[in-house]
Amino acid sequence: MFLRAFVTSGLISAIYILVIFNLIPRQLFDDGFYFIIGIFWSLGFFTVTAFVYGRKIKRNFRGETGTIKWFDPSKGYGFLIRDKGGDLFVHLRSVQPEDRRRLRENTRVRFSVENTEKGPQAENIRII
């Protein structure tokens, strides 16, 4: 994970440095000090950012699949059965707006799991 974050941040840093190098007057880069500081700063910043948010972004893109067990739109909640096994709570705000009216029993969905203070809950629910 760290290696992938470092490689990704290296590419982003290279683009960032090229943009900054073309925007800032060349006199600041004559001694090379500011250029080297810019390289280390951007590598460090983007590496930390990619490492911290990489897992969250990966989880949101990948997600799990399951089937709606029951869902009552008037109450605003329901449950789904994960393909991995077990049930998850579903809240109306977690369902994509375009899918709220089509969410019925036995509907196949893709979702991500978030740990809340009341336990695991399905988030970002989309009909497959």
C-alpha positions as CSV (number, residue, x, y, z in Angstrom):
1,M,0.0,0.0,0.0
2,F,2.8,2.4,0.9
3,L,4.7,1.7,-2.3
4,R,1.7,2.3,-4.4
5,A,1.0,5.5,-2.6
6,F,4.6,6.6,-3.1
7,V,4.5,5.9,-6.8
8,T,1.2,7.6,-7.3
9,S,2.3,10.6,-5.3
10,G,5.6,10.7,-7.3
11,L,3.6,11.0,-10.6
12,I,1.4,13.7,-9.1
13,S,4.4,15.5,-7.7
14,A,6.1,15.5,-11.0
15,I,3.1,17.2,-12.6
16,Y,2.8,19.6,-9.7
17,I,6.5,20.6,-10.0
18,L,6.2,21.1,-13.8
19,V,3.2,23.4,-13.3
20,I,4.9,25.3,-10.5
21,F,8.2,25.5,-12.4
22,N,6.4,27.2,-15.3
23,L,4.4,29.6,-13.1
24,I,7.2,30.9,-10.8
25,P,9.9,33.2,-12.2
26,R,13.1,31.3,-13.1
27,Q,15.3,33.5,-10.9
28,L,14.0,31.7,-7.8
29,F,15.3,28.4,-9.2
30,D,18.7,29.6,-10.2
31,D,20.4,28.2,-7.1
32,G,18.3,25.1,-7.1
33,F,17.4,25.4,-3.4
34,Y,13.7,26.2,-3.9
35,F,13.4,23.6,-6.6
36,I,14.7,20.8,-4.2
37,I,12.5,22.0,-1.4
38,G,9.6,21.9,-3.7
39,I,10.3,18.4,-4.8
40,F,10.6,17.1,-1.2
41,W,7.6,19.0,0.0
42,S,5.4,17.8,-2.8
43,L,6.6,14.2,-2.5
44,G,5.9,14.2,1.2
45,F,2.5,15.9,1.0
46,F,1.1,13.7,-1.8
47,T,2.5,10.5,-0.2
48,V,0.8,11.2,3.1
49,T,-2.4,12.2,1.3
50,A,-2.5,9.1,-0.9
51,F,-1.6,6.8,2.1
52,V,-4.3,8.3,4.4
53,Y,-7.1,8.6,1.9
54,G,-6.1,5.7,-0.4
55,R,-8.0,3.0,1.7
56,K,-11.1,5.1,1.9
57,I,-11.1,5.8,-1.9
58,K,-10.4,2.2,-2.7
59,R,-13.3,1.0,-0.4
60,N,-15.7,3.4,-2.0
61,F,-14.8,2.3,-5.6
62,R,-14.8,-1.4,-4.9
63,G,-17.6,-2.1,-2.6
64,E,-19.5,-5.2,-1.8
65,T,-22.6,-6.8,-3.3
66,G,-25.8,-8.1,-1.7
67,T,-29.6,-8.4,-1.9
68,I,-32.2,-6.2,-0.2
69,K,-33.9,-8.3,2.5
70,W,-36.6,-5.7,3.1
71,F,-36.9,-1.9,2.8
72,D,-39.7,0.4,3.8
73,P,-39.4,3.9,2.2
74,S,-42.1,5.3,4.5
75,K,-40.0,4.4,7.5
76,G,-36.7,5.2,5.8
77,Y,-34.8,2.1,6.6
78,G,-34.4,-1.6,6.0
79,F,-31.9,-4.4,5.8
80,L,-29.8,-6.2,3.2
81,I,-28.1,-9.6,3.1
82,R,-24.4,-9.4,2.2
83,D,-23.0,-11.9,-0.3
84,K,-20.3,-12.6,2.3
85,G,-23.0,-13.4,4.8
86,G,-24.8,-11.5,7.5
87,D,-27.3,-8.6,7.5
88,L,-26.6,-4.9,7.3
89,F,-28.8,-1.9,8.2
90,V,-29.8,0.3,5.3
91,H,-30.9,4.0,5.9
92,L,-32.7,6.0,3.2
93,R,-30.0,8.6,3.1
94,S,-27.5,5.9,2.1
95,V,-29.4,5.0,-1.1
96,Q,-28.5,6.9,-4.3
97,P,-31.4,9.4,-5.0
98,E,-32.1,7.9,-8.4
99,D,-32.5,4.4,-6.9
100,R,-34.8,5.2,-3.9
101,R,-38.0,4.5,-5.7
102,R,-36.8,1.3,-7.3
103,L,-35.4,-0.3,-4.1
104,R,-37.5,-3.4,-3.5
105,E,-37.2,-6.8,-1.9
106,N,-34.7,-9.1,-3.6
107,T,-33.0,-6.2,-5.5
108,R,-29.3,-6.7,-6.2
109,V,-27.2,-3.8,-4.9
110,R,-23.6,-2.7,-4.6
111,F,-22.5,-0.8,-1.5
112,S,-19.7,0.0,0.9
113,V,-19.7,-0.7,4.6
114,E,-19.1,2.0,7.2
115,N,-18.7,1.3,10.9
116,T,-21.0,3.6,12.9
117,E,-21.5,3.9,16.6
118,K,-24.5,1.5,16.3
119,G,-22.5,-1.0,14.3
120,P,-21.8,-1.7,10.6
121,Q,-24.1,0.0,8.1
122,A,-24.4,0.0,4.3
123,E,-23.5,3.2,2.6
124,N,-23.4,4.4,-1.0
125,I,-26.0,1.9,-2.1
126,R,-26.5,1.5,-5.9
127,I,-28.8,-0.9,-7.7
128,I,-26.8,-3.2,-10.0
